[in-house]
């Protein structure tokens, strides 16, 4: 049986030698039932959760390391990567289409030594299928869906692989388009199903073989997302009706390019990645006050990032010693501008510019103490230069602005250590210590710009693994982790009703997670996963007239059960079926009295059936089988004075699709 190699380890570590909790989702599994986005990952991995502001606007969380429900100047707690390059630095999840992927790898817990800032909760790595030099291939999927209480949807995806230059080069192109029907009504505007979302995306990868075991890859990606209106509703009354009197919605655009050189020098591996990313997000919120004229709050977030990483490594394999060393450079610029719009008038409010230039050295070494016992030590040193400025500040505050926005330096050393013991060919135990951090920055509070400090997470965990998912008759993974989180960065609502950011105190998070599966018969497999989180804030700060005692957005319990069925029907046809249900427990929306409402405590479910073969197939999928309403993790608008709100699940949706290849 082919061994599983975890490329997110940055030195191609075999799964059985990795002292960490890792989940791997096959790309073909993600493509079943139509191409989707990040939600397909959260549906399959119990420890991964997301907010639900809308596509291109959400934050991802792993293991309950969560900060807020809306996008501010803070860096995400989860690092997201396409290949070896991060997707963004301090911008929301771009919700890339998960099309033509080899797989998705999720490493849980802080990954500071290998991935640096912004990986407090873990990392999610998308591994695309690379161009094949000797094969011409075309694949496509088309589907249509109907949503109960809502409008219809359409989606299409196509991938072509074209060899070039006598099997020394190849080009792989993927195009995606989707129009997701709305289901929220705004009776005060006389409009129904207002929250239609349209997504257009494309990815191209060119590969050139320079010599045996040496390649150059050029990757380009673009995605544009337009949400016609918001997807939240009033807490009272019809569950899919909003009482807003204005049009909201968002526009998100993402561009990404990278150049990758990789090869072998004897037993050593080398990879150098250089790239650019640009992300733009404009959001519209209803800011109408009671008994006042209609008003819209507009927030525009523009991010530009340059990133470079070069690393060299010696795989452990059957050797006694394996190691990794690398350098990383990042330059990131994020500008947040805000304004209020009344009728045809728009007035700017205080905005902020954050810049950071970060240089890093890191290394890791693993030593086989004896057969079945591996010790690993690592460290990362990062020096960052932070700067920024206030935007659209009243003239009277210019002097204070200059003092607040002065450039400054920060440094961080992130050590790691682990020990892995193999009790047999299928069973292992591990213990691991790891750290992660997020740099500080500038945040807006009222008409002022002020600093918030860097935060730091230290995690000690123990875990056990048995078997390989989908291969062995039984597989099981268990993990217990304790995280000490200092100077937690989180968002809140300031005195003017606008989003702001502050350090809310020191906290601790306990997490127990489990995942596994078992073949009930040769054709039927049971899968499941669960996570239990407990968090508290030590010596909480007094913020917005409220004492903070918990880490926001952490559900105490989440779990998932699923059934997978595969059978040969004869006449060259196979049947594949998936049935799943997941429960998301209760949590608090955020911090402060305005964000203290409960959310979560709902059940989601789905069904997928495909009949066909490798060339052609037809699919039937149903999401939200029980047509549950729920209240997802999202802040519809921070200005919901006297208008309590919920963000319901997409109602029951039935999709029919066809996929083919030649």
Residue, then its C-alpha position, 0 to 999 in steps of 0.5 A: x500500500x502506498x505510504x501517505x506523505x504529509x507535504x505540509x510538514x515542509x519536508x515530506x514527512x510520512x504520516x506515521x512519523x508526524x508527531x501532530x494531529x493532521x487531517x487529509x481530505x482527498x480532492x476527488x472527495x471534495x469535488x463530489x456533488x459540485x465544486x464548492x469552497x471552504x464550507x466543504x472542509x468544515x463539513x468534513x473536519x469537526x475541529x475546523x469551523x468558520x464564521x458565516x458573513x458570506x463568501x470571501x468575508x469569513x474567518x476560519x478557526x481550528x481547535x477553538x482558537x477564535x477571536x471575533x466574528x468580523x474582519x478587522x486589522x487582526x491577522x487570522x488565527x489559521x494560516x491558509x496556503x496554496x502549495x507553499x505560499x500563504x494566501x494572505x497575511x491579515x485578510x479574511x478567507x478568500x473562499x477559493x473554489x476547491x477544484x482540481x485539488x490533489x488534497x487538502x491537509x489540515x495541521x492542528x495546533x500552533x505551527x509557528x516553527x514552520x509557518x510563523x505568524x498567523x498559525x495559532x490554531x493551525x494551518x490549512x494547505x490546498x495541494x493542487x493537481x500539478x500539470x502532467x507532462x505526458x497526458x492530455x486530459x479534460x474534465x468538467x462538471x455542470x449542475x443545477x440546484x433548487x433551494x427551499x424558500x429560495x431561488x435556484x442555483x447553477x454551477x460549472x467547472x472545467x479543467x484541461x491538462x495540455x502537454x507542451x514541448x515534447x513532454x518537457x512542459x505542460x499547462x493545466x487550466x481550471x475555470x469555475x463559475x457559480x451562481x448561488x440563489x438567495x433565500x433572504x427576503x427584505x419586505x421593506x424593500x419589496x425584494x425577495x431572495x436578495x442574497x444571491x452570490x456569484x463567483x467566477x474563478x480561474x487557475x493556471x499552472x505551467x510546469x517546465x522540467x529543467x532536468x531530471x528531478x528539477x522543475x519550475x512551476x508558474x501559478x496564477x489564480x484569480x477569483x471574484x465574488x459578488x454578494x448582492x445582499x446580506x444573509x442575516x435575518x431578524x431574530x423574531x418573525x419569519x426566519x428568512x426575513x430581514x427588517x433592513x431598509x437598505x441594500x447591503x452585500x459585498x464584493x471580494x476580489x482575489x489575485x495570486x501568483x507564484x513562481x516555484x523552483x524545486x529539485x533534488x541535490x542528491x538526497x537533499x530536497x530544495x524548494x524556493x517559492x516567490x509570489x504576490x497576492x492582492x485581496x480587495x473586499x468591500x462590505x456594506x452594512x445597514x447602519x440605520x438608527x431607530x427613527x432616523x434616515x437610512x444609512x449604510x456603513x461601507x468598509x473597504x479592505x485592501x491587502x497587498x502581500x509579497x512573500x518568499x521562502x527557500x528551504x532545504x531538507x533531508x527527509x528522515x525516511x529510514x535514516x537516523x537523522x533528518x533536518x530542515x532549514x529555511x528562510x522567509x521574507x514577507x512584506x504586507x500592506x493592508x489599508x482599511x477605509x470606512x465611510x457612512x452613506x446617506x442617500x447620495x452623500x458619503x462621509x469618510x470616517x477614520x481608517x487605518x493603514x497597517x504595514x509589516x516587513x518580516x524576515x525569518x530564519x527557521x530550522x527543525x531536526x528529527x533524530x531516531x533515538x531507537x527503532x520506533x522512537x523519534x525526537x524532534x526539536x525546532x526553532x524560528x526567529x522572526x524580526x518584524x518592522x511594523x508601521x502604519x498611519x491613520x486615514x481620514x483623521x480629523x485635523x485636530x487629531x493629527x498630532x496624536x496620530x503621529x505619535x501613535x503610528x510611529x514605526x516600531x520593531x518586534x522580534x519573536x523566537x518560537x521553539x518546538x519539541x516533540x516525541x513520537x513512539x511507534x507501538x506497532x506498524x499502525x499505532x503511535x503515541x506523541x507529545x508535542x510543544x509548539x508556539x505561535x504568535x500574531x504581530x500587533x498593529x493599529x486599530x480604530x476606536x471612535x475617531x482615534x487610531x491606537x495600537x494593540x499588542x502582539x499575542x502569543x499562544x503556547x500549546x502542549x498536546x498529547x495524542x494517539x493514532x491507529x490505522x489509516x483512514x479509508x485503508x485500514x478496517x479501523x482508524x482512530x486519532x485522539x488528541x488532548x491539548x492545552x493552550x496558554x494564550x497571552x494578550x488575546x487580540x479580539x474585536x468588539x463594538x466601540x462607543x460609536x457602534x463601529x468595529x474595533x480591536x483590542x487585547x482582552x487579556x490572557x486566556x487558556x483553552x483546553x481541547x479534546x478531539x477525536x476522529x476515526x472510522x470503521x468498515x462495517x462491511x466491505x462496502x460501508x464505512x462509518x466515520x465520525x469526529x468530535x471536539x470539546x473546548x473549554x476556555x476562560x480569560x484570566x484577569x480579564x480587562x474591562x472593555x465596553x462596560x463589560x468584563x470578558x470571561x470567555x474566548x469568543x466564538x468557541x463552541x464547547x462541543x461540535x461533532x460529526x457522523x457520516x456513512x460512506x457506501x461504495x458498490x459496483x453495480x455492474x455494466x461498468x457502473x459504480x455507486x458512491x454514497x455519502x450521508x452525514x450530520x454535524x452538530x455545532x454547539x453553543x457559543x457567544x458571538x463576541x465580546x461586550x454587551x452588543x456581541x453577547x448573544x448566543x449562537x450555534x446549537x444547530x444540526x446540519x446534514x447532507x446526502x450525496x449519491x453518484x452513479x457512473x464510472x471514471x468517464x461520466x457520472x450523475x450526482x444527486x446531493x441534498x444539503x440541510x436535509x432537515x431544513x434546520x434554521x440554526x444561527x450560524x457564527x456571524x455578525x450580520x451588522x454591528x449596528x443592529x440597535x433594537x434589531x436582534x439578528x440571526x444568520x440561518x443556514x441555507x435552507x434545504x437544497x437539492x442539486x442534480x449534476x453531471x461530470x465527465x472526462x476524456 
